């Protein structure tokens, strides 16, 4: 099931090493903690490319701050205690996070995009189908835009797939999960709403809460939850899935 180790992946051809200007083309989507903005990067040589800039909102914004920063929604962070178990924090920072102090909120606000960039880089290097991580910004991550000038790729839950495409999507998902677990990672929040479908390609997104088997004791349980979530979605659409067999194979890869 698991592909043999591949050669290191090269950066995509559209990422050029030349001066550029960027303009924001508006908001692509809003989530609980962050909003994704569409950027157009215009290179000095005349080429252009579209990028997605995922920006995390301030956890405790002052009046009017979100609007000034270009955000449309208020902040609504999910419960992270399970996910941050593997984060490496200084003792002072860890105590502040556990007690919910102002400094603790600042630590989490800083580390969430750091975590997402690191997990995207590791997922990309593993061979999983994820957006290419371009760079980290002060409040987020710039990454490959999945879509084209006319539209963004739909979430898998909203894509209208044929039976053949559904079977292909499941096969691609298994390949990506094999790559992730082979690299010691678990997405930890996987569903049909954080996968994209574009040009017959399945792409996993939203990895800030991803965890490692070596640092998070809940990783096996989170992997099983991921599999149960996505398997139920595929089974309702006629794709036969053996969750326990796949879980056993993936756990074997992780260890």
C-alpha positions as CSV (number, residue, x, y, z in Angstrom):
1,X,0.0,0.0,0.0
2,X,2.7,2.5,1.0
3,X,4.7,3.8,-2.0
4,X,8.5,3.2,-1.9
5,X,10.6,6.2,-0.7
6,X,10.7,8.8,-3.4
7,X,13.4,11.2,-4.3
8,X,13.2,14.6,-2.6
9,X,10.4,16.7,-4.1
10,X,11.4,19.7,-6.1
11,X,9.6,23.1,-5.6
12,X,6.9,23.7,-8.2
13,X,8.0,25.3,-11.5
14,X,5.7,28.3,-10.9
15,X,7.7,29.4,-7.9
16,X,10.3,31.7,-9.5
17,X,13.4,33.2,-7.9
18,X,13.0,36.8,-9.2
19,X,11.6,40.0,-7.8
20,X,7.8,40.3,-7.5
21,X,4.9,42.4,-6.4
22,X,1.8,41.0,-4.7
23,X,-1.8,42.2,-4.6
24,X,-4.6,40.8,-2.5
25,X,-7.7,39.7,-4.5
26,X,-10.0,39.2,-1.5
27,X,-11.1,36.5,0.8
28,X,-11.4,32.9,-0.3
29,X,-12.9,31.4,2.9
30,X,-13.3,32.1,6.6
31,X,-12.7,29.5,9.3
32,X,-12.8,29.5,13.1
33,X,-9.3,30.7,13.7
34,X,-8.2,32.0,10.3
35,X,-9.2,33.4,6.9
36,X,-7.7,32.5,3.6
37,X,-6.9,35.3,1.1
38,X,-6.2,35.1,-2.6
39,X,-2.9,36.7,-3.6
40,X,-1.6,37.4,-7.1
41,X,2.2,37.4,-7.3
42,X,3.5,39.3,-10.3
43,X,7.1,38.5,-11.2
44,X,9.4,41.0,-12.7
45,X,9.7,38.8,-15.8
46,X,6.0,39.1,-16.5
47,X,4.8,35.8,-15.1
48,X,2.0,35.7,-12.5
49,X,0.8,33.1,-10.1
50,X,-2.0,32.8,-7.7
51,X,-1.3,31.9,-4.0
52,X,-3.4,31.3,-0.9
53,X,-2.5,33.3,2.2
54,X,-3.9,31.7,5.4
55,X,-3.9,34.4,8.1
56,X,-4.7,33.7,11.8
57,X,-6.8,36.3,13.6
58,X,-5.6,37.8,16.8
59,X,-7.0,35.8,19.8
60,X,-7.9,38.9,21.8
61,X,-8.3,41.8,19.3
62,X,-8.9,45.3,20.4
63,X,-12.1,47.1,19.1
64,X,-11.8,47.6,15.4
65,X,-8.5,45.6,15.0
66,X,-9.9,42.8,13.0
67,X,-11.5,45.1,10.5
68,X,-8.2,47.1,10.2
69,X,-6.3,43.9,9.5
70,X,-8.7,42.9,6.8
71,X,-10.6,40.1,8.6
72,X,-14.3,39.6,8.2
73,X,-15.2,37.3,11.1
74,X,-14.5,37.2,14.8
75,X,-12.0,34.8,16.4
76,X,-13.3,31.4,17.5
77,X,-10.4,29.1,18.3
78,X,-11.0,25.4,18.7
79,X,-10.0,23.5,21.8
80,X,-6.4,22.7,21.3
81,X,-5.3,20.8,24.4
82,X,-5.1,17.5,22.6
83,X,-3.3,18.9,19.6
84,X,-0.7,20.9,21.4
85,X,0.4,18.0,23.6
86,X,3.5,17.5,21.4
87,X,4.4,21.2,21.2
88,X,7.9,22.0,22.6
89,X,7.4,24.9,24.9
90,X,9.5,26.5,27.6
91,X,8.3,25.9,31.1
92,X,7.2,29.5,31.5
93,X,5.3,29.4,28.2
94,X,3.7,26.0,28.9
95,X,2.4,27.2,32.4
96,X,1.1,30.4,30.8
97,X,-0.8,28.4,28.1
98,X,-2.2,26.0,30.7
99,X,-3.5,28.8,32.9
100,X,-4.9,30.8,30.0
101,X,-3.0,34.0,30.8
102,X,-2.5,36.9,28.3
103,X,1.0,35.6,27.6
104,X,-0.4,32.1,27.1
105,X,-2.8,33.4,24.4
106,X,0.1,35.2,22.8
107,X,2.2,32.0,22.7
108,X,-0.6,30.0,21.1
109,X,-1.3,32.8,18.6
110,X,2.3,32.8,17.5
111,X,2.7,29.0,17.4
112,X,-0.4,28.1,15.5
113,X,1.0,29.4,12.1
114,X,4.4,28.1,13.0
115,X,2.9,24.7,13.6
116,X,1.0,24.8,10.3
117,X,4.0,25.7,8.3
118,X,6.1,23.0,9.8
119,X,3.5,20.3,9.3
120,X,2.9,21.5,5.7
121,X,6.6,21.2,5.0
122,X,6.8,17.8,6.5
123,X,3.7,16.6,4.7
124,X,5.0,17.9,1.4
125,X,8.3,16.2,1.9
126,X,6.6,12.9,2.8
127,X,5.0,12.8,-0.6
128,X,1.4,13.5,0.6
129,X,-0.8,15.6,-1.6
130,X,-0.9,18.9,0.1
131,X,-0.6,22.5,-1.0
132,X,3.1,23.5,-1.5
133,X,4.2,25.7,1.5
134,X,5.7,28.8,0.0
135,X,6.6,30.9,3.1
136,X,5.5,31.8,6.6
137,X,4.4,35.3,7.4
138,X,3.9,37.1,10.7
139,X,0.4,35.9,11.1
140,X,0.1,32.9,8.8
141,X,1.3,30.8,5.9
142,X,1.5,31.5,2.1
143,X,0.9,28.3,0.1
144,X,-0.1,26.9,-3.3
145,X,-3.5,28.0,-4.4
146,X,-5.6,25.0,-5.6
147,X,-7.8,26.2,-8.4
148,X,-7.5,28.7,-11.3
149,X,-8.3,32.3,-12.2
150,X,-12.0,31.5,-12.5
151,X,-12.6,29.5,-9.3
152,X,-11.1,27.9,-6.2
153,X,-11.1,24.1,-5.8
154,X,-14.3,23.0,-4.0
155,X,-14.1,21.0,-0.8
156,X,-14.5,17.3,-1.4
157,X,-17.9,17.5,0.5
158,X,-19.1,20.0,-2.1
159,X,-17.6,18.4,-5.3
160,X,-19.9,16.4,-7.5
161,X,-17.9,13.2,-8.2
162,X,-18.7,10.3,-10.3
163,X,-18.4,6.8,-9.0
164,X,-15.0,6.5,-10.8
165,X,-13.8,9.7,-9.3
166,X,-14.9,8.7,-5.9
167,X,-12.9,5.5,-6.2
168,X,-9.9,7.5,-7.4
169,X,-10.3,10.0,-4.5
170,X,-10.3,7.2,-2.0
171,X,-7.2,5.6,-3.5
172,X,-5.4,9.0,-3.5
173,X,-6.5,9.5,0.1
174,X,-5.0,6.2,1.2
175,X,-1.7,7.1,-0.6
176,X,-1.5,10.4,1.2
177,X,-2.4,8.9,4.6
178,X,0.3,6.3,4.0
179,X,2.8,9.0,3.3
180,X,1.8,11.0,6.3
181,X,1.9,8.1,8.8
182,X,5.1,6.8,7.2
183,X,6.5,10.2,8.2
184,X,5.1,9.8,11.7
185,X,2.3,12.3,11.3
186,X,-1.5,12.3,11.8
187,X,-3.7,15.0,10.3
188,X,-6.0,14.8,13.4
189,X,-8.9,16.7,12.0
190,X,-9.6,15.0,8.7
191,X,-13.0,15.2,7.0
192,X,-14.5,15.8,3.6
193,X,-14.5,19.5,4.5
194,X,-10.7,19.8,4.6
195,X,-9.9,18.0,1.4
196,X,-10.1,19.7,-2.0
197,X,-10.8,18.2,-5.4
198,X,-9.3,19.8,-8.4
199,X,-8.4,18.3,-11.8
200,X,-8.9,14.8,-10.5
201,X,-6.5,15.5,-7.7
202,X,-7.4,15.1,-4.0
203,X,-5.6,17.6,-1.8
204,X,-5.4,17.6,2.0
205,X,-5.6,21.0,3.7
206,X,-5.7,22.5,7.2
207,X,-2.8,20.9,9.0
208,X,-2.1,23.2,12.0
209,X,-3.5,20.6,14.5
210,X,-1.5,17.7,13.0
211,X,0.3,15.6,15.6
212,X,3.3,13.3,15.7
213,X,3.3,9.7,16.9
214,X,6.6,10.2,18.8
215,X,5.3,13.2,20.9
216,X,1.6,12.9,21.2
217,X,0.1,9.9,23.0
218,X,-3.3,10.5,21.4
219,X,-1.9,10.1,17.9
220,X,-3.2,6.5,17.4
221,X,-6.7,7.4,18.6
222,X,-6.7,10.6,16.4
223,X,-5.7,8.5,13.4
224,X,-8.5,6.1,14.0
225,X,-11.0,9.0,14.3
226,X,-9.7,10.5,11.0
227,X,-10.2,7.2,9.2
228,X,-13.7,6.6,10.7
229,X,-14.8,10.1,9.7
230,X,-13.7,9.9,6.1
231,X,-14.6,6.3,5.6
232,X,-18.2,7.0,6.7
233,X,-18.4,9.8,4.0
234,X,-17.1,7.5,1.3
235,X,-19.2,4.5,2.3
236,X,-22.4,6.6,2.0
237,X,-21.4,7.2,-1.6
238,X,-20.8,3.5,-2.4
239,X,-17.1,3.1,-1.8
240,X,-16.3,-0.1,0.2
241,X,-13.9,0.7,3.0
242,X,-12.4,-1.6,5.7
243,X,-11.5,0.9,8.4
244,X,-9.9,-1.5,10.8
245,X,-7.7,-3.2,8.2
246,X,-6.5,0.2,6.9
247,X,-5.9,1.4,10.4
248,X,-3.8,-1.7,11.1
249,X,-1.7,-1.1,8.0
250,X,-1.2,2.6,8.8
251,X,-0.2,1.9,12.4
252,X,2.4,-0.6,11.1
253,X,3.8,2.2,8.9
254,X,3.9,4.6,11.8
255,X,6.0,2.3,13.9
